[in-house]
Amino acid sequence: MSDAAQTLQGVQILVVEDEAILSMILQDFLEELGCVIIGPARALPDALAYAEEARIDIALIDVNLQRVEAFPVADVLVRRGIPFIFMSGDDDLRRNDAYGTQPVLQKPFAMREVPLLLHSVLYPNAGS
């Protein structure tokens, strides 16, 4: 297990992903790393409820949920001071001025990228 993966033990991650297979794969992978999964949320109302109420350390947010943009979820997380990473197969973030510099897992991505990016966002001052 990599150093980045070891630092994820017990981290509570909100997973917002409408593709059921990817959601399940992410959940299984993150749980194997010792993460606690919040959700997964597959629709905007569920994602917003988790974002508002759950104890979350970091979130992975698919930008497009059933053809609805998930930026309101990001807005809630920003307000709560919770870091997040977008997941997207499109270049839709570049069209959003508020989140154009937010970290992105560009779909399709390799699972090995996930713990590295999570670690870099959670611990920005730590060496990789």
Secondary structure, 3 states (H helix, E strand, C coil): CCHHHHCCCCCEEEEECCCHHHHHHHHHHHHHCCCEEEEEECCHHHHHHHHHHCCCCEEEEECEECCEECHHHHHHHHHHCCCEEEEECCCHHHHCHHHCCCCEEECCCCCCHHHHHHHHHHCCCCCC
